[in-house]
Amino acid sequence: MNKNEFAPTPPMGWNSYDYYNTEVNEAQVRANAEYMAAHLKESGWEYIVVDIEWYAVGAGSESETFQYIPFGKVMMDEYSRLIPDPVRFPSSKDGRGFGPLADYIHSLGLKFGIHIMRGIPRSAAHEHRGLYGTAMTADRLADPSSICQWNPDMYGLRVNLPEAQLYYSSLMQLYAGWGVDLIKCDDICREDAPSSHAEIELISRAIQQCGRPVVLSLSPGPAKISEAAFYAQTANMWRITDDFWDSWPLLKDMFRRCELWEGKNRPGCYPDCDMLPVGVIGGCFGGRKERPCGLTREEQKTMMSLWGIFGSPLMIGGELTKMDPFSLSLLTNRDILAMHKNGQYAKQLVRTDDCAVWVSSDPEKKTGYIAMFNLADEERAVHCYPGALEEYGLKAYEEGPVREIWTGEQPVLRTGSLACLIPAHGVKVFCY
C-alpha cells in the first residue's frame, strides 16, 4: 500500500499533550476516546493519540521543576524498544504493550496513535541492552553526539550502520502488532541533529515494511520549506511551526507560515499547523493548572477557518470530557469540515498586516470558498473582488447564492464586490 493512501484526507483527532503534558494515563485516554465516539466521530474525528513519555516512570512527579525528569527511568523490552509504563497503562502488563488499549479504541470505531522520540533510549545504551535480530548491542548503535536539545531520553542512531534500519524496523513491527495507526515522531522534523534526515528515511521505510498502514507525523517545526518534496516522499504530515498555543501573536503568524507552505499539500501529504488548543487546556509543567483557551471566540473561529481552508491536519488539544458547547460547535461545524475535507487548490490572495483572504474550491461539488480574515485590533471592512477569483481560475460568486458558513447569513453583493465588516481578529467564510 502506498504511503499516500494512509491518509487520503487530512487526519482529524485528539492528542493528549495540551492538557496532560507527560502525565496521561489509560483511564483518561479511554474517557477521551469514549467522548469522541459519542460526540465527534460522526463529524469525521477519529484519531486518539497518546503523546510524549508514555514509557516514563514517574512522569510529571517533578513538574514544578522539570517537564522531563533528567535521565529518568523508562520502560523497555529486552530489545531496547520502549513500552508503556504499566502503572499508568495497566492493560500493558505481561508484554501486551498498547495492544489492549488499541483494541478498545478500535472497538469504538476510532484509530490509535502514539508519540515517539527519534533514536534509541539512552539507558538502553548505558546498560548495553540487546537489539532484535542482531548480536549488536544498543551502545554500539547509539550515537552519543546525537542528542535532543530539550528531552533527555534518547540518543540518535549511527545511521551508516545497517543495524539502524533493523532497529527502526523492529520498532515499527512491534507498534504495528499493537495496532498503532499513527506515529508522531518528535525531535526530527526541523532536523536539529545531523542524523535526522537519514532517520526520517529509516522510519518511513520501516513503516512501509511493517504490514500496517501507519500515518507518519513529524515534529517539531518549523519544517524546512527547502525539504518540502522530501517530507512529502517520506511522511504524511509535518509541523510547520514549533508548539502552537492559544496566543493571538502565534495565530497571526500562522498566516505567514501557511503562505510559505501554500500549494505543498496533496492527498496523503499535509503541512501541519499543530494542535487546536480549544476548550480546557493546561498541562502540568511548572505546576500549570488547567485553564480555558486563551483565544477569544472570534480568534478561535479564525483558527478553525485557517486550518480548515489551508487543509492542515486537525488535532484537538483540549480535554474532551470538559468540552463546552461553543468549543464543540467549532469542532462540528459541517461546512467548515466539508471545506477542510474536500477543498482543493487553497491559495492566499491577500495578506497585509490588517487582513488576509484565502480561497479554495471543491471541484466535485463545484463549490467555492472565500475566507476573509480581519487581522487588525479593531473592527474593519474586508473586501474580495470577482477579478481576483477569475485570475485564480474560480467562478465568480455572482453565478449563485453566497452564504456565510459560521452564521448562515447571505450577504448583499454591491458592484460585484464581496465586502463585510469583521470583528477584530475575526473571520467570515463564504461558500458559493
GIDAKA-V973169 format. One record per backbone hydrogen bond with DSSP energy under -0.5 kcal/mol. CO is the residue of the C=O (numbers start at 1). NH is the residue of the N-H. Records with the same first field share a line. If there is no record, write none. Layout:
# GIDAKA-V973169
CO: NH + NH
This chain:
# GIDAKA-V973169
2: 5
3: 6
5: 8
7: 268
11: 314
12: 46 + 47
13: 316
14: 49
16: 19 + 20 + 21
17: 21
18: 282
19: 283
20: 23
25: 29
26: 30
27: 31
28: 32
29: 33
30: 34
31: 35
32: 36
33: 37
34: 38
35: 39
36: 40 + 41
40: 43 + 45
41: 44
46: 111
47: 14 + 49
48: 50 + 113
49: 16 + 51
50: 115
53: 56
54: 85
55: 75
56: 59
58: 61
60: 63
62: 65 + 66
63: 286
69: 72
73: 57
75: 83
77: 80
78: 130
79: 132
80: 121
81: 77
84: 86
85: 88 + 89
88: 26
89: 92
90: 93
92: 96 + 97
93: 96
96: 99
98: 102
99: 103
100: 104
101: 105
102: 106
103: 107
104: 108
105: 108 + 110
106: 109
111: 48
112: 181 + 182
113: 50
114: 184
116: 186
120: 155
121: 125
122: 126
123: 127
124: 129
125: 128
129: 138
131: 134
134: 131
136: 131
137: 140 + 141
138: 142
141: 158
142: 144
143: 146 + 156
145: 147
146: 156
153: 122
154: 148
155: 120
156: 143
157: 159
158: 161
161: 164 + 165
162: 165 + 166
163: 167
164: 168
165: 169
166: 170
167: 171
168: 172
169: 173
170: 174
171: 175
172: 176
173: 177
174: 178
175: 179 + 180
176: 179
181: 215
182: 114
183: 185 + 217
184: 116 + 186
185: 219
186: 118
188: 191
193: 196
195: 199
196: 200
197: 201
198: 202
199: 203
200: 204
201: 205
202: 206
203: 207
204: 208
205: 209
207: 210
212: 214
213: 215
215: 183 + 217
216: 236 + 237
217: 185
218: 239
219: 188 + 189
220: 190
223: 225
224: 227
225: 228
227: 231
228: 232
229: 233
230: 234
231: 235
236: 270
237: 218
238: 272
239: 223
241: 221
245: 247
247: 251
248: 252
249: 253
250: 254
251: 254 + 255
252: 255 + 256
253: 256 + 257
254: 258
255: 259
256: 260
257: 261
259: 262
261: 264
266: 269
269: 266
270: 238
271: 273
272: 240
275: 277
276: 278 + 317 + 318
279: 281 + 293
280: 319
281: 291
284: 287
285: 288
291: 281
296: 300
297: 301
298: 302
299: 303
300: 304
301: 305
302: 306
303: 307
304: 308
305: 309
306: 310
307: 311 + 312
313: 315
314: 13
315: 276
316: 15
318: 320
319: 322
320: 323
324: 328
325: 329
326: 330
327: 331
328: 332
330: 333
332: 334
333: 337
334: 338
335: 339
336: 340
337: 341
338: 342
339: 343
344: 361
347: 349 + 359
350: 357
354: 375 + 376
355: 352
356: 373
357: 349 + 350
358: 371
359: 347
360: 369
361: 344 + 363
362: 366 + 367
367: 362
368: 432
369: 360
370: 372 + 430
371: 358 + 373
372: 428
373: 356 + 375
374: 425
376: 425
380: 422
382: 420
384: 418
385: 388 + 389
386: 390
387: 391
388: 392
389: 393 + 394
390: 393
396: 399
397: 400
403: 405 + 431
404: 408
409: 404 + 411
411: 413
414: 417
416: 386
417: 414 + 419
418: 384
420: 382
422: 380
423: 426
426: 374
428: 372 + 430
429: 405
430: 370
431: 403
